[in-house]
Amino acid sequence: MADANCTQIHSREFIRVLPLIVALERIERPTVTNLATDTGLTEKELESRLQALQGDYQVLVEKSGDAVYQVASWGLLPRHPRSEVERGVFSVKRDNPQDEQITFDIANNLLRIYGHRIAYTAPLDTVKLIKGFSGGQLRLDSGGFCANVQLSVVEYFQAEHYFLVIKKSQETMK
């Protein structure tokens, strides 16, 4: 039975708005045209998803005078504190808190996995993200150690977003 005090996020509904969330984070000037191009959604679908973000997740997205969308409040969606973003450290929020914790450390170019029985650190360039039917997996292959970490759909999209952030940060460093 669900706790009445907890916010319930249903994965099927969340998957519909997730591409828009990622696009709002990733695109430098998220206008309707840029968002439509990035997400493949029509203007009407974008408006519907923006309303769902506000209604279902209390995310407040404002449109500036020059038609650029900006997230004013992330509402019920957890966000990393600014200090983690500035440091380049991102953690995948696991569906089950008992699962291994996964942290991307961009500043040191490392992936860290730790849990009850495992603690492992690997260079980011030895980690692959593989999409599956109902989520995906992180595949690690470093120094004779090989492992797969299963990810739910939501966890996969978080990891995919972090890989895009990593790629973008590496491109700006070149």
Salt bridges, closest charged atoms under 4 A:
GLU25 OE1 - ARG79 NH2 2.82
ASP38 OD2 - ARG26 NH2 2.55
ASP66 OD2 - ARG29 NH1 3.42
GLU84 OE1 - HIS80 ND1 2.74
GLU86 OE2 - ARG82 NE 3.94
ASP99 OD2 - ARG94 NH2 3.66
GLU100 OE1 - ARG94 NH1 3.87
ASP105 OD2 - ARG112 NH1 2.67
GLU155 OE2 - ARG94 NE 3.03
